[in-house]
């Protein structure tokens, strides 16, 4: 495992464990599998584990695993304050104490403002008294470092960077989002100010691995050296010295081992001009097929009318990237063949989803377009028969 340092010289593994996508059984985290994966990562040098208050069951799961194996002091925990759920500094304190109980610890190494996407929101929190609260927590050691996670444009990102003495930040960044969201400009801006950058969505919610257009896969196959799409995505990130940690939502032991191998092999500046050109060809192939830039993060959910927004967009993209039948079949399964249907046509245009979308997607308009494409006469027949089919 390779390591890069944070603002205070602490060594962080370049591969971080994103704890949002553990395997589940009957709706609950499969604890045995999660423990195997976490301990495999730990034994191979991974020391940064990222979770959040709203990741269902995640904080409690990793807290239990770290405590049972006695490794809390050997690893760094990053979790997040859902500021959008609180209205007072007392509310912040109550929620933070709940997180400590879940994590079975008395301190958090890296604490983030979750989805801090505009400077006005940060000012609202300052007016609430969060600045003093942070100072007290850092003085007592309950919070070691303070940061924020971000989805938005580079201009606003730079404003937020300048709005506080941050210890670190977290952005969505990958070879497809090189010049969107905070992007390369934001990455370099933070780095120039000495602020470590943690990377999320390195595979864009799996889109840079699963269901790539055939044209993109052909580019990968034709290039030497031969690496998988996932390995190339990680190599592109670790090639940049400005990147401190790359998070991966690993949920199989094979995935853990594969990412560890790539993290151990890749150094900053290792990609050639030919490698970079190959990846630019991959980007062009992907963009030619994509209809909507949804990462499947789920922040737009739940929809008041029950629309499966991420599922709809995934099927719509698949419809164009892999073929009509493949996309139509996926849409049927995720929206019609279920007890409570979740079709795009159920949208009433309330706009609640758009307020929480990290990608800034015009969800209502996109749902209308997806409906027009996917909800053909055959779909409507199947949807009408779905209650009988599901019951049967």
C-alpha positions in Angstrom: 0.0 0.0 0.0 1.2 3.5 -0.8 0.5 6.5 1.5 0.1 10.2 1.1 0.1 12.8 3.9 -2.7 15.0 5.2 -2.4 18.6 6.3 -0.6 17.6 9.6 1.6 14.9 8.2 -0.5 11.9 9.0 0.0 9.0 6.6 -3.2 8.0 4.8 -3.5 5.0 2.5 -4.2 6.2 -1.1 -7.0 3.7 -1.2 -9.9 4.5 1.2 -12.8 2.2 2.1 -16.1 3.7 1.2 -18.6 2.2 3.6 -21.9 3.0 1.8 -22.3 -0.1 -0.4 -21.9 -3.2 1.9 -23.7 -6.3 0.8 -27.1 -6.8 2.5 -29.2 -9.7 3.7 -33.0 -9.1 4.2 -32.4 -5.4 4.1 -29.6 -5.4 6.7 -25.9 -5.2 6.2 -24.3 -8.6 5.9 -22.0 -8.2 8.9 -19.9 -11.3 8.3 -19.1 -10.3 4.7 -18.5 -6.7 5.7 -16.1 -7.8 8.4 -14.2 -10.0 6.0 -13.8 -7.2 3.5 -12.8 -4.6 6.1 -10.3 -6.8 7.9 -8.8 -7.8 4.5 -8.4 -4.2 3.6 -6.9 -3.4 7.0 -4.4 -6.2 6.9 -3.2 -4.9 3.5 -2.7 -1.4 4.8 -6.0 0.5 4.2 -6.4 2.9 7.1 -9.1 5.4 5.9 -12.7 4.4 6.3 -15.5 6.7 5.1 -19.1 6.6 6.3 -22.0 9.0 7.0 -24.9 9.5 9.3 -27.4 8.8 6.5 -25.7 5.6 5.2 -28.2 3.1 6.5 -26.6 1.0 9.2 -23.0 1.8 8.1 -21.8 3.8 11.2 -23.0 1.1 13.6 -21.6 -1.7 11.4 -18.1 -0.4 11.2 -18.1 0.7 14.8 -18.9 -2.9 15.8 -16.2 -4.3 13.5 -13.5 -2.0 14.6 -14.3 -2.5 18.3 -14.5 -6.3 18.0 -11.1 -6.5 16.3 -9.4 -3.8 18.5 -8.1 -1.7 15.6 -9.7 1.6 16.3 -6.4 3.4 17.1 -4.8 2.0 14.0 -7.3 3.5 11.5 -8.9 6.8 10.6 -12.7 7.2 10.6 -14.4 9.8 8.4 -18.1 10.5 8.9 -20.4 13.4 8.1 -22.8 15.9 9.7 -26.1 16.0 7.8 -26.5 19.7 8.3 -29.7 19.7 6.3 -31.3 17.8 9.1 -30.5 20.2 11.9 -31.8 23.6 13.0 -29.6 24.5 16.0 -26.2 23.9 17.5 -27.9 21.8 20.1 -29.2 19.6 17.3 -25.7 19.3 15.9 -24.4 18.1 19.3 -27.2 15.6 19.7 -26.6 14.2 16.3 -22.8 14.1 16.8 -23.1 12.2 20.1 -25.4 9.7 18.3 -22.7 9.1 15.7 -20.1 8.5 18.4 -22.3 5.9 20.0 -22.9 4.2 16.7 -19.1 4.2 16.0 -18.2 3.1 19.5 -15.6 5.7 19.8 -15.0 9.0 21.6 -13.5 10.9 18.7 -13.8 11.2 14.9 -10.6 11.6 12.9 -12.1 13.4 9.9 -15.5 15.1 10.2 -17.2 16.5 7.2 -20.1 18.8 6.5 -22.1 16.5 4.2 -23.0 17.9 0.8 -22.0 21.5 1.6 -22.8 22.8 -1.9 -23.0 26.5 -1.5 -21.4 29.3 0.6 -24.8 30.5 1.8 -25.4 27.2 3.6 -22.1 27.5 5.3 -22.9 31.0 6.4 -26.2 29.8 7.8 -24.3 27.2 9.9 -21.9 29.8 11.1 -24.8 32.1 12.2 -26.1 29.0 14.0 -22.9 28.8 16.0 -21.1 25.9 14.4 -17.8 27.7 14.3 -17.5 27.8 18.1 -18.8 24.2 18.3 -16.1 23.0 15.9 -13.4 24.9 17.9 -14.6 23.2 21.1 -14.6 19.8 19.6 -11.2 20.2 18.1 -9.8 21.5 21.4 -11.2 18.5 23.3 -10.0 16.1 20.6 -13.5 14.8 19.8 -12.9 15.9 16.2 -9.4 15.8 14.9 -9.9 17.4 11.5 -12.8 19.2 9.9 -13.8 19.3 6.2 -16.7 19.1 3.8 -17.9 17.0 0.9 -19.0 18.8 -2.2 -21.1 18.4 -5.4 -21.3 21.5 -7.5 -19.3 23.8 -9.8 -15.7 24.8 -9.4 -16.5 28.5 -8.7 -18.6 27.7 -5.7 -16.1 25.1 -4.5 -13.3 27.7 -4.5 -15.5 30.1 -2.5 -16.2 27.4 0.1 -12.5 26.6 0.3 -11.8 30.2 1.1 -14.7 30.5 3.6 -13.0 28.6 6.5 -9.7 27.1 7.7 -10.5 23.6 6.4 -8.3 20.6 7.1 -9.5 18.6 4.1 -12.3 18.3 1.6 -14.0 15.6 -0.5 -15.1 15.9 -4.1 -16.5 13.8 -6.9 -13.7 13.4 -9.5 -12.9 10.9 -12.2 -11.8 10.9 -15.8 -15.3 11.6 -17.0 -15.8 14.5 -14.5 -12.4 16.0 -15.1 -13.9 19.4 -16.0 -17.3 19.2 -14.3 -18.3 19.6 -10.6 -15.2 20.8 -8.6 -13.1 19.3 -11.4 -9.4 19.6 -12.0 -9.5 23.3 -11.3 -11.0 22.7 -7.8 -8.6 19.9 -7.1 -5.6 22.1 -7.9 -7.0 25.1 -6.0 -7.4 23.1 -2.8 -4.0 21.5 -3.3 -2.3 24.9 -3.8 -3.8 26.0 -0.4 -2.4 22.9 1.3 -5.8 21.2 1.7 -5.8 17.5 1.1 -8.5 16.2 -1.3 -10.4 13.0 -0.8 -12.0 11.6 -4.0 -15.4 10.0 -4.1 -17.2 8.4 -7.1 -13.9 7.4 -8.8 -16.0 4.9 -10.9 -19.0 7.3 -11.2 -21.3 4.9 -9.3 -20.0 1.9 -11.2 -20.7 3.6 -14.6 -17.0 3.5 -15.6 -16.9 -0.3 -15.1 -20.4 -1.8 -15.7 -22.3 -1.3 -18.9 -19.6 0.7 -20.7 -20.4 1.2 -24.4 -18.8 -1.4 -26.6 -16.9 1.4 -28.3 -15.3 2.3 -25.0 -14.5 -1.3 -24.1 -12.9 -1.7 -27.5 -10.6 1.2 -26.8 -9.5 -0.4 -23.5 -8.9 -3.8 -25.2 -6.7 -2.2 -27.9 -4.4 -0.4 -25.5 -1.2 -1.7 -24.0 -0.6 -2.3 -21.1 -3.7 -4.2 -20.5 -5.7 -3.2 -17.4 -9.4 -3.4 -16.5 -11.6 -0.3 -16.8 -11.6 0.0 -13.0 -7.9 -0.3 -12.8 -7.5 2.5 -15.4 -9.9 4.7 -13.6 -8.0 4.4 -10.3 -4.6 4.8 -12.1 -5.8 8.0 -13.7 -6.5 9.4 -10.2 -3.4 8.2 -8.4 -1.3 9.5 -11.3 -2.1 13.0 -9.9 -0.1 14.1 -6.9 -2.9 16.5 -5.9 -5.1 13.5 -5.0 -4.7 12.3 -1.4 -7.1 9.4 -0.9 -9.5 7.7 -3.4 -12.6 6.1 -1.9 -13.9 2.9 -3.2 -17.3 1.4 -2.2 -15.9 -2.2 -2.1 -18.3 -5.0 -1.4 -16.5 -8.2 -2.3 -13.1 -9.5 -1.3 -12.1 -9.8 -4.9 -12.8 -6.1 -5.3 -10.7 -5.3 -2.2 -7.7 -7.3 -3.4 -7.9 -5.9 -6.9 -8.0 -2.3 -5.7 -5.1 -2.9 -3.3 -3.0 -4.2 -6.1 -3.6 -1.2 -8.2 -3.0 1.2 -5.2 0.3 -0.5 -4.5 1.5 -0.3 -8.1 0.5 3.2 -9.1 2.6 6.3 -8.4 2.0 9.9 -9.3 3.2 10.8 -12.8 3.2 7.2 -14.1 0.7 7.5 -16.9 2.1 8.1 -20.4 0.8 10.5 -23.0 -0.5 7.4 -24.8 -2.4 6.4 -21.7 -4.0 9.8 -21.4 -5.0 9.8 -25.1 -6.6 6.4 -24.7 -8.7 7.6 -21.8 -9.8 10.7 -23.8 -11.0 8.3 -26.5 -12.9 6.4 -23.8 -14.5 9.6 -22.6 -15.7 10.5 -26.1 -17.2 7.0 -26.5 -19.1 7.2 -23.2 -20.4 10.7 -23.8 -21.7 9.8 -27.2 -24.1 7.2 -25.6 -25.1 8.9 -22.3 -28.5 10.5 -21.8 -28.2 11.7 -18.2 -25.3 12.0 -15.8 -26.8 10.3 -12.8 -24.3 8.5 -10.5 -27.0 6.6 -8.6 -26.1 8.2 -5.3 -29.8 8.2 -4.2 -29.8 11.6 -2.6 -32.9 12.5 -4.7 -34.8 9.7 -2.9 -37.4 9.0 -1.6 -39.7 10.5 -4.1 -43.1 11.5 -2.6 -44.8 9.7 -5.5 -42.6 6.6 -5.3 -40.6 7.1 -8.6 -37.4 5.2 -8.7 -35.3 8.0 -10.0 -31.9 6.4 -10.0 -33.3 3.2 -11.4 -35.1 5.1 -14.2 -32.0 6.9 -15.2 -29.8 3.8 -15.1 -32.3 2.0 -17.4 -32.5 5.0 -19.7 -28.7 5.2 -20.1 -28.5 1.5 -20.6 -31.2 1.7 -23.3 -28.8 3.8 -25.3 -25.5 2.3 -24.2 -26.3 -1.4 -24.4 -29.4 -1.6 -26.6 -33.1 -1.1 -26.4 -34.0 -4.5 -25.0 -31.5 -4.4 -22.2 -32.6 -0.9 -21.1 -36.3 -1.8 -21.4 -35.9 -5.0 -19.4 -34.1 -3.1 -16.6 -36.8 -0.4 -16.5 -39.5 -3.0 -16.3 -37.8 -4.8 -13.4 -37.0 -1.6 -11.4 -40.3 0.2 -11.9 -43.1 -2.1 -12.9 -42.5 -5.6 -11.7 -42.7 -4.7 -8.0 -45.5 -4.4 -5.4 -45.5 -0.7 -5.6 -44.8 0.6 -9.1 -42.1 3.3 -9.4 -42.6 4.6 -13.0 -41.3 7.9 -14.2 -44.9 8.7 -15.3 -45.8 8.9 -11.6 -43.8 12.2 -11.2 -46.0 15.2 -10.4 -43.2 17.7 -10.8 -42.9 18.8 -7.2 -39.1 19.4 -7.6 -38.2 18.0 -4.2 -35.6 15.7 -5.8 -33.8 18.5 -7.6 -33.1 20.3 -4.4 -30.9 17.3 -3.2 -29.3 16.2 -6.5 -25.5 16.5 -6.2 -25.2 16.5 -10.0 -27.6 19.4 -10.5 -29.6 17.3 -12.9 -33.0 18.7 -14.1 -34.7 15.6 -12.9 -38.2 16.5 -13.7 -37.4 17.2 -17.4 -35.3 14.2 -17.6 -38.0 12.0 -16.2 -40.4 13.2 -18.8 -37.9 12.3 -21.5 -37.2 8.9 -20.0 -41.0 8.3 -19.8 -41.5 9.1 -23.4 -38.6 6.7 -24.4 -39.3 3.8 -22.0 -43.0 3.7 -21.3 -44.2 2.4 -24.6 -47.4 0.4 -25.2 -45.7 -2.9 -24.2 -44.6 -1.3 -20.9 -48.1 -0.1 -20.1 -49.5 -3.6 -20.6 -46.9 -5.1 -18.4 -47.4 -2.5 -15.7 -51.2 -3.0 -15.7 -50.6 -6.8 -15.3 -47.9 -6.3 -12.7 -50.0 -6.6 -9.5 -51.3 -10.0 -10.6 -47.8 -11.1 -11.7 -46.1 -10.0 -8.4 -48.9 -11.7 -6.4 -48.4 -14.9 -8.4 
